[in-house]
Amino acid sequence: MEILKKFCSRDQNKYQLIEPFSQGDYTYATDGRAAIRVPRVDGIGENENAPNMEFLKWDHADLTDWCDLPEYAIDKTVKCPDCGGHGKIAFCPECDGEGEVFFENAYSEYEICCDTCRGLGSIASESCHICDACDGTGINHRQPIEFGEVHIQALLLNRIAQLEGAKLYQPSDIHMPIKFIFDGGCGLVMPMRGNLE
């Protein structure tokens, strides 16, 4: 259960991903960027609001040529942009976590991006919930880690590295999830996209 919780979302806006859930013969945990699958765990039930994980390509047993995780170091001087280095965030009080503010007068009504949170819906805070972007460390874990022709977000690679016996599979298509295995299960992680320079 502890392993599964590490892959769940801590973002209250993703309420359907805060806890592990079961579908069919398996139990899953995901934050929307990485997912793991283990044989069904007794006591972890279905979640009708969770995404259908069975439609993903879980063909890990058919693959060979698994690789060790790449060596990497994170620049600890770069603060997390989501929490400003605090490690915790709270819903923005100005927009109630929506990211937009609604205005109306006698002539019109309109929405604009919230200036307080810059449209994120959350603000840096010493209280409330742990920042999902940095796992509460306050360090920018979005740093790209090279793996062949793709890059993996350092935060996600760090979560995978904590799994006993973790190995990665080099994808043939840089737009597809990167597959990984570990003792007792398997998983998928989305590669980083966009300009990394």
Buried (B, 14 or more C-beta within 10 A) or exposed (E): EEBBEBBBBBBBBBEBBBBBBBBEEBBBBBBEBBBBBBEBBEEBEEBEEBBEBEEBEBEBEEEEEBEEBBEBEBEEEEBBBBBBBBBBBBBBEBBEBBBBBEEEEEEEEEEEEBEEBEBBBBBBBEEBBBBBBBBBBBBBBBBBBEBEEBBBBBBBBBBBEEBEEBBBBBBEEEEEBBBBBBEEBBBBBBBBEEEEE
